[in-house]
Amino acid sequence: MSAVRVLLVDDHAVMRAGFRMILESQEGIVVVGEAATGIEAVTAAARLSPDVICMDVQMPDMDGLEATRRIVADPAVAASVVIVTTFDRDDYLFQALAAGASGFLLKNAGPEELIAAVRVAAAGDALLAPAVTRRVIERFAAGATPPEPAAAPAPPPIDLTEREAEVLRLLAQARSNAEIAQELYIGEATVKTHVSNVLQKLGARDRVAAVVFAHRHGLA
């Protein structure tokens, strides 16, 4: 299998060097480039074709949230973006999800969490820090909603099968594939198929987008 290609975006060179050391210590991960600003990130993403972009938020010239919007909107770039930030702020979290990020991780996370986030994003799934996941669910349960993206959300789908609706409900509870398989008494491969079908029918980029969609439209 080809190595996961990673682009590191952070305005602190020491932070980029630390991330590079952690990621390149792992077999199957290679750092293909670095950027210090959002503008550099957008350019590097188009030029280097990374699989995963680890994106800081607060940077000069253009912040990581705007850079994420532009990268996700570019049909020529297939990279998944994982926000890696010092700031545990709800506004950053929900703006990142609305921008199309596939993960949200705090910089005080352990090396193993950074590695896991890169591998999960490269596989087309999404990852939120555990504390962040709980907060997202609590906010939704309390009736809060993330900031709306520029375009209005699509109308709720009407063609989910009963099993797909069950899978979506469990996704909205931040369940992993293994946990969904155990809950529904089916194999993980079957869960992956259902998740793929759900994402396609929702027009969702990844699991995080599906969770946001489910809570917005009362499908959770």
Secondary structure, DSSP 8 states (H G I E B T S, - for coil): ---EEEEEE-S-HHHHHHHHHHHHTSTTEEEEEEESSHHHHHHHHHHH--SEEEE-SS-SSS-HHHHHHHHHH-TT---EEEEEES---HHHHHHHHHHT-SEEEETTS-HHHHHHHHHHHHTT--EE-HHHHHHHHHHHHTT------SS------S---HHHHHHHHHHTTT--HHHHHHHHT--HHHHHHHHHHHHHHHT-SSHHHHHHHHHHTT--
